[in-house]
Amino acid sequence: QVQLVESGGGLVHPGGSLRLSCAASSVISGAFRWYRQALGKQRELVAGISYDGDTFYADSVKGRFRISRDNDMNTVFLQMNSLKPEDTAVYYCYTFTGRDYWGQGTQVTVSS
């Protein structure tokens, strides 16, 4: 059983930055992903990172978001810069190790 606990969400003005964290309760040898779900919309993949640090990003966040991980701390991060109102969503951390594991989500609101 793995627990994923996200933190770092909040309210930020357009153009601002936030850094999300997701701490796992045990060693994760696989990939991490960040998803987000805006109100009334389907959950969408934002970014992913392999154990070795290979990354990918949704087109909508390329050049603005950066995913990273600290394997010693079993933690994955999502640095979000140049935030836009359309980035407003609940952000979820995900990994697969024998089964799907999701965090509880953290709200990100971008508004003036």
C-alpha positions as CSV (number, residue, x, y, z in Angstrom):
1,Q,0.0,0.0,0.0
2,V,1.4,3.4,-1.0
3,Q,0.1,6.8,0.2
4,L,0.7,9.9,-1.9
5,V,0.3,13.2,-0.2
6,E,0.2,16.4,-2.3
7,S,0.9,19.9,-1.0
8,G,1.7,23.3,-2.3
9,G,-1.6,24.4,-4.0
10,G,-3.2,27.7,-3.4
11,L,-4.4,31.0,-4.9
12,V,-2.1,32.9,-7.2
13,H,-2.4,35.8,-9.7
14,P,-2.0,35.2,-13.4
15,G,1.7,35.1,-14.2
16,G,2.6,33.8,-10.8
17,S,4.2,30.6,-9.7
18,L,3.5,27.7,-7.4
19,R,5.5,24.5,-6.6
20,L,3.5,21.4,-5.9
21,S,5.0,18.4,-4.0
22,C,3.9,14.8,-3.8
23,A,5.4,12.7,-1.1
24,A,5.1,8.9,-1.3
25,S,5.1,6.7,1.7
26,S,7.5,4.2,0.2
27,V,10.1,3.9,-2.5
28,I,8.7,4.3,-6.0
29,S,10.8,2.7,-8.7
30,G,8.4,3.6,-11.4
31,A,7.2,6.8,-13.0
32,F,5.2,9.6,-11.4
33,R,2.6,11.6,-13.2
34,W,0.7,14.8,-12.4
35,Y,-2.8,15.1,-13.6
36,R,-5.3,17.9,-13.2
37,Q,-9.1,18.2,-13.3
38,A,-10.9,21.5,-13.8
39,L,-14.5,21.9,-12.7
40,G,-16.8,20.2,-15.1
41,K,-13.9,18.8,-17.2
42,Q,-12.2,15.4,-17.5
43,R,-9.0,14.7,-15.7
44,E,-6.0,15.4,-18.0
45,L,-2.4,14.4,-17.9
46,V,-0.1,17.3,-17.2
47,A,3.4,15.9,-16.9
48,G,5.3,12.7,-16.1
49,I,8.8,11.6,-15.0
50,S,10.5,8.3,-15.0
51,Y,12.7,7.0,-12.2
52,D,15.8,8.1,-14.2
53,G,14.4,11.5,-14.9
54,D,13.0,11.3,-18.4
55,T,10.1,13.8,-18.6
56,F,7.2,14.6,-20.8
57,Y,4.6,17.4,-20.8
58,A,1.2,18.3,-22.1
59,D,1.5,20.8,-24.9
60,S,-0.6,23.3,-22.8
61,V,2.1,23.5,-20.1
62,K,5.4,23.0,-22.1
63,G,7.9,25.7,-21.3
64,R,6.0,26.8,-18.2
65,F,5.9,23.7,-16.0
66,R,8.8,21.6,-14.8
67,I,8.5,18.2,-13.2
68,S,11.3,16.8,-11.1
69,R,11.8,14.1,-8.4
70,D,14.0,13.4,-5.5
71,N,14.3,9.6,-5.2
72,D,16.0,9.7,-1.9
73,M,12.9,11.5,-0.5
74,N,10.4,9.6,-2.5
75,T,9.0,12.9,-3.7
76,V,8.0,14.4,-7.0
77,F,7.6,18.1,-7.7
78,L,5.8,20.3,-10.2
79,Q,7.1,23.8,-10.6
80,M,4.5,25.9,-12.3
81,N,5.5,29.3,-13.7
82,S,3.6,31.8,-15.8
83,L,0.3,30.5,-14.5
84,K,-2.9,31.2,-16.4
85,P,-6.5,31.2,-15.3
86,E,-7.0,28.1,-17.4
87,D,-4.5,26.2,-15.2
88,T,-7.1,26.4,-12.4
89,A,-7.8,22.8,-11.3
90,V,-7.3,20.2,-8.7
91,Y,-3.9,18.7,-9.3
92,Y,-3.3,15.0,-8.6
93,C,-0.2,12.9,-8.2
94,Y,-0.3,9.4,-9.6
95,T,2.0,6.4,-9.7
96,F,1.6,2.7,-10.6
97,T,3.3,0.0,-8.6
98,G,1.3,-3.1,-8.9
99,R,-1.9,-1.0,-9.0
100,D,-2.9,2.6,-9.5
101,Y,-2.2,5.0,-6.7
102,W,-3.6,8.6,-6.5
103,G,-3.1,11.4,-4.1
104,Q,-6.0,13.3,-2.6
105,G,-5.4,16.3,-4.8
106,T,-4.5,19.9,-4.2
107,Q,-6.4,22.9,-5.5
108,V,-4.7,25.4,-7.7
109,T,-6.6,28.6,-8.4
110,V,-5.2,31.3,-10.8
111,S,-7.2,34.4,-10.6
112,S,-6.8,38.2,-10.3
